[in-house]
Amino acid sequence: MPDTATSTAPARPAPAKKEDGPPTQRWRVRLSHPRDNKRTVFSTVSETRARKFVVNRFPRGSEAYLEAPDGTTESYEQERQGPYGEDAEQWASFDPEAYVPPEEAEPPGQSQWADVES
C-alpha cells in the first residue's frame, strides 16, 4: 500500500562515514516546550525515519522539532500558513529559543489576516 504522507522537504545527503563502521551521527526529535528542557523523544541514524516520526506524532505544529546531526533544526506543520494567511512549506527552520508555547501565544483570530466566517 503506497504511503500518502510523504515529506516535501528535500532529503539531505547522508553524512560521510569515516570507516566501514556504523553511522555515529543521529537525527533527534526534541520537545519544544520550555518545561520539557529540549527532551529527546526519538533518535535515529535515518533522516527519513525521523521525519516520518514527527509527521505521524506531531502533525499540528511545533510541539516537537527535528534536530539534524549538524545542529540545524526544523519543525513540521501540516497546515502551515505564512504571515498573511497564504499556504507555506510544511517543513521550515525552527528556533527552539524563540518558541512561544500555545498558552503564552496571541489568541487565534486576533490578526487582521486571520480566517473569518461570515
C-alpha positions as CSV (number, residue, x, y, z in Angstrom):
1,M,0.0,0.0,0.0
2,P,1.6,3.3,-1.0
3,D,2.4,5.9,1.6
4,T,0.4,9.1,1.1
5,A,2.1,11.2,3.8
6,T,5.3,12.0,2.0
7,S,7.6,14.8,3.0
8,T,8.1,17.7,0.6
9,A,11.3,18.7,2.2
10,P,14.4,17.9,0.2
11,A,16.4,15.0,1.6
12,R,19.9,15.9,2.8
13,P,22.8,13.8,1.7
14,A,23.9,11.2,4.2
15,P,26.8,12.2,6.3
16,A,30.1,10.7,5.2
17,K,31.3,7.8,7.2
18,K,34.9,7.7,8.5
19,E,35.2,4.0,8.0
20,D,33.2,0.9,7.2
21,G,31.5,1.1,10.6
22,P,28.0,2.1,11.7
23,P,26.9,5.7,11.4
24,T,27.6,7.7,14.5
25,Q,25.6,10.9,13.8
26,R,22.0,10.9,14.8
27,W,18.8,12.7,13.9
28,R,16.9,13.8,17.1
29,V,13.3,14.7,17.7
30,R,13.1,17.0,20.7
31,L,10.2,18.6,22.6
32,S,9.8,22.4,22.1
33,H,8.1,23.4,25.3
34,P,10.4,25.2,27.8
35,R,9.2,23.0,30.7
36,D,10.4,19.9,28.8
37,N,14.0,21.1,28.6
38,K,14.5,20.0,25.0
39,R,14.0,16.4,25.9
40,T,14.8,13.9,23.1
41,V,11.8,11.7,22.3
42,F,13.2,9.9,19.3
43,S,16.7,9.4,18.0
44,T,17.8,7.6,14.8
45,V,20.5,7.5,12.2
46,S,17.9,7.7,9.4
47,E,16.6,11.2,8.3
48,T,13.6,9.5,6.7
49,R,12.5,7.7,9.9
50,A,13.0,10.9,12.0
51,R,10.8,13.0,9.6
52,K,8.2,10.3,9.5
53,F,8.1,10.1,13.3
54,V,7.5,13.9,13.5
55,V,4.8,13.8,10.8
56,N,3.0,10.9,12.4
57,R,3.3,12.1,16.1
58,F,3.2,15.9,15.9
59,P,1.3,17.0,12.7
60,R,-0.3,20.1,14.2
61,G,2.8,22.2,14.8
62,S,5.8,22.9,16.8
63,E,5.3,20.6,19.9
64,A,8.5,18.9,18.7
65,Y,11.2,19.7,16.3
66,L,13.8,17.8,14.3
67,E,17.5,18.4,15.0
68,A,19.9,17.3,12.3
69,P,23.4,15.9,13.1
70,D,24.9,19.3,12.2
71,G,22.7,21.1,14.8
72,T,20.2,22.7,12.4
73,T,16.6,22.5,13.4
74,E,13.3,22.2,11.5
75,S,9.7,21.9,12.6
76,Y,6.7,20.5,10.7
77,E,3.1,21.8,10.5
78,Q,0.6,20.1,8.2
79,E,-1.3,23.3,7.7
80,R,1.5,25.9,8.0
81,Q,0.5,29.4,6.9
82,G,2.6,32.4,6.0
83,P,2.3,35.8,7.7
84,Y,-0.7,36.8,5.5
85,G,-2.6,33.5,5.7
86,E,-1.2,32.0,2.5
87,D,0.0,28.4,2.3
88,A,3.6,27.8,3.2
89,E,6.1,25.0,3.1
90,Q,5.3,22.3,5.7
91,W,8.9,22.0,6.9
92,A,10.5,25.2,8.0
93,S,13.6,26.2,10.0
94,F,12.9,26.4,13.8
95,D,14.5,28.4,16.6
96,P,13.9,26.5,19.8
97,E,15.0,29.5,21.9
98,A,12.4,31.8,20.3
99,Y,9.5,29.3,20.5
100,V,6.4,30.6,22.4
101,P,4.1,27.9,23.9
102,P,0.5,28.0,22.8
103,E,-0.7,29.1,26.3
104,E,1.5,32.2,26.0
105,A,0.9,33.0,22.4
106,E,-1.6,35.5,20.9
107,P,-5.1,34.0,20.6
108,P,-6.0,32.9,17.1
109,G,-8.2,35.4,15.2
110,Q,-6.6,38.4,16.7
111,S,-4.6,39.1,13.5
112,Q,-6.1,41.1,10.6
113,W,-5.1,38.2,8.3
114,A,-7.0,35.5,10.3
115,D,-9.7,33.4,8.6
116,V,-13.2,34.8,9.4
117,E,-16.6,33.2,8.9
118,S,-19.4,35.4,7.7
